[in-house]
Amino acid sequence: MAERDVAAAVARSFLQKLPSDLVDALLEFGDISDYPPGSTIYRESSSPRTFLVVGGLLRVYMTSPEGRQVTVRYARPGDVLGIAVLVGGPADVGVQTLAESSLFRINAPTLMAAARRDARVSWALAEELSRRLYDTLQQTAINTFGSVRQRVAAHLLDLASAQQRPQGRLVARVSQQELADAVGSVREVVARVLRDFRVDGLVVTSPDAIHILDPAGLHDQSWNPTAP
């Protein structure tokens, strides 16, 4: 099952553009690991590592000197983590699992050696870096200009993940009024959005907390919502 899952993730990723012999080598020398929710996969300025997301949901975030966090990217199955640090060196970001996740470790030296000798590989890496840049710009736009539904979903994920303990559930400890203030809306509108999320099975609410039942589904609402 794990091999089929990895193959499916490769088919969804930019790795499928690489020469088949290189893909075979990466699969041969890599390995897959499972991580519970709340696991820290990469810490600020850690040595470069590269992973293919096979299952789950992860976030890439930055932390201010005061300890505040901002999400710069979410990673889903088929996404590859760590390409930028392979090219540019360690980055001031962390990577955290929001749900139970499976990651396939890509042999970084093998990939970089191929990129230095084969223009097809280096171009594929350049395309992936470009896509990551556009996704980051899109995430910034959603956080700033998105609909109330998008901003509520994104803010709930950010709050809950910043408060998440290792192997713990995602819970955003916030009232509806505080949530409305944070996303620049009014309580009545936010209450309707939360009601829709409850009906869809994404969250369960209480007076001062919102429990996230489906992190990946909530992320879908922040990125490409089905309703305004």
C-alpha positions in Angstrom: 0.0 0.0 0.0 2.8 2.4 0.9 4.5 1.9 -2.5 1.2 2.6 -4.3 0.7 5.7 -2.2 4.1 7.0 -2.9 3.7 6.3 -6.6 0.4 8.2 -6.6 2.0 11.2 -4.9 4.9 11.2 -7.4 2.4 11.3 -10.2 0.7 14.4 -8.7 4.0 16.2 -8.1 6.6 17.9 -10.3 8.8 14.8 -9.9 6.8 13.1 -12.7 8.5 15.6 -15.1 11.9 14.2 -14.2 13.7 11.5 -16.2 12.4 8.1 -15.3 15.8 6.8 -14.3 16.2 9.6 -11.8 12.8 9.0 -10.3 13.6 5.4 -9.9 16.8 6.3 -8.1 15.0 8.7 -5.8 12.4 6.1 -5.0 15.2 3.5 -4.3 17.2 5.6 -1.9 14.3 7.3 -0.1 12.1 6.2 2.7 8.6 6.9 4.0 7.7 7.9 7.6 4.4 8.7 9.4 3.9 11.6 11.7 1.1 12.4 14.2 -0.7 15.7 14.2 1.4 18.5 15.8 4.8 17.1 14.8 7.5 19.6 13.8 9.2 18.3 10.7 11.5 21.2 10.1 12.7 24.0 12.4 14.1 27.4 11.6 17.6 27.2 10.0 17.7 23.4 10.2 19.8 21.5 7.6 18.1 21.2 4.3 15.8 18.2 3.9 13.4 17.4 1.1 10.1 15.5 1.5 7.3 14.4 -0.8 3.9 14.7 0.9 2.2 11.3 0.5 -0.7 12.0 2.9 -2.0 14.5 5.3 -1.8 18.3 5.7 1.2 20.4 6.7 1.8 24.1 7.1 5.0 26.1 6.5 5.2 29.1 8.8 7.4 31.9 10.1 7.8 33.1 13.6 8.3 36.7 14.7 10.8 37.7 17.5 7.7 38.1 19.8 6.6 34.5 19.0 3.7 35.3 16.6 3.3 33.0 13.7 2.2 33.5 10.1 1.5 30.7 7.7 3.2 31.1 4.3 2.2 27.8 2.7 0.1 24.7 3.2 1.3 21.4 1.8 -1.0 18.6 0.6 -0.3 15.1 -1.0 1.8 15.6 -4.1 3.5 18.7 -2.8 7.3 18.7 -2.3 8.8 20.4 0.7 12.4 21.6 0.8 13.3 22.5 -2.8 13.9 26.1 -1.9 16.3 25.3 0.9 18.2 22.9 -1.4 18.9 25.8 -3.7 19.1 28.7 -1.3 20.2 27.1 2.0 18.5 27.0 5.4 15.4 29.2 5.8 13.7 30.9 8.8 10.6 28.7 8.5 9.1 25.8 10.4 7.0 22.9 9.1 4.3 21.4 11.2 1.8 18.6 10.6 -1.8 19.6 11.1 -3.2 16.1 10.6 -1.7 12.6 10.6 0.8 12.8 7.7 3.0 10.5 5.6 6.2 11.9 4.1 8.6 10.3 1.7 12.2 11.5 2.2 13.8 12.4 -1.1 17.6 11.8 -1.4 18.7 15.4 -1.7 22.3 14.8 -2.9 21.0 12.5 -5.7 18.5 15.2 -6.9 21.0 18.1 -6.7 23.7 16.2 -8.5 21.2 15.4 -11.3 20.2 19.1 -11.5 23.8 20.2 -12.0 24.4 17.9 -14.9 21.0 17.7 -16.6 19.2 20.9 -17.8 15.8 19.0 -17.8 16.1 18.5 -14.0 17.3 22.0 -13.2 14.4 23.4 -15.3 11.9 21.2 -13.5 13.3 22.6 -10.2 13.0 26.2 -11.5 9.3 25.5 -12.5 8.6 24.1 -9.1 10.2 27.1 -7.3 8.1 29.4 -9.6 4.9 27.6 -8.7 5.8 27.8 -5.0 6.2 31.6 -5.3 2.9 32.0 -7.0 1.2 29.9 -4.4 2.7 32.0 -1.6 1.5 35.2 -3.3 -2.0 33.6 -3.6 -1.9 32.7 0.1 -1.0 36.3 0.9 -3.8 37.6 -1.3 -6.3 35.3 0.4 -5.2 36.4 3.9 -5.6 40.1 2.8 -8.3 40.2 0.2 -10.2 36.9 0.5 -13.9 36.5 1.2 -15.1 36.3 4.8 -15.4 32.5 4.3 -11.8 32.2 3.1 -10.4 34.5 5.8 -12.3 32.7 8.6 -11.1 29.3 7.4 -7.5 30.5 7.1 -7.5 32.2 10.5 -9.0 29.2 12.2 -6.2 27.0 10.8 -3.6 29.5 11.8 -4.9 29.9 15.4 -5.4 26.2 16.0 -2.0 25.2 14.5 -0.2 27.8 16.6 -1.9 26.4 19.7 -1.6 22.7 18.8 0.3 20.4 21.1 2.2 17.3 19.8 -0.3 14.6 18.8 -3.1 17.0 19.9 -6.3 18.0 18.2 -6.7 21.3 16.3 -8.6 23.7 18.5 -8.9 27.4 18.0 -9.6 29.0 21.3 -11.4 32.1 20.2 -14.9 33.5 20.5 -17.0 34.4 17.5 -16.7 38.1 18.3 -12.9 37.8 18.5 -12.9 35.8 15.2 -15.0 38.5 13.5 -12.7 41.2 14.7 -9.6 39.3 13.5 -11.0 38.8 9.9 -12.5 42.3 9.7 -16.2 41.3 9.7 -19.2 41.2 12.0 -20.2 38.5 14.4 -23.5 37.7 12.5 -21.6 37.0 9.2 -19.0 34.9 10.9 -21.7 32.9 12.8 -23.3 32.0 9.4 -19.9 30.9 8.0 -19.3 28.8 11.1 -22.8 27.3 10.8 -22.0 26.2 7.2 -18.7 24.7 8.4 -20.6 22.8 11.1 -23.1 21.5 8.6 -20.2 20.4 6.3 -18.6 18.5 9.2 -15.5 20.7 9.2 -15.8 22.1 12.8 -17.6 21.8 16.1 -18.1 25.0 18.0 -18.4 25.9 21.7 -18.7 29.4 23.3 -14.9 30.0 23.5 -13.4 27.4 21.1 -13.7 25.9 17.7 -12.6 22.3 17.2 -11.4 21.5 13.7 -12.5 18.1 12.6 -11.3 18.1 9.0 -8.2 20.3 8.6 -7.8 19.4 4.9 -11.5 20.3 4.2 -11.2 23.6 6.0 -8.0 24.4 4.0 -10.1 23.8 0.9 -12.5 26.5 2.1 -9.6 28.9 2.6 -8.0 28.2 -0.8 -10.9 27.5 -3.1 -14.2 27.8 -1.3 -17.4 26.3 -2.8 -19.5 29.3 -1.7 -18.9 33.0 -1.3 
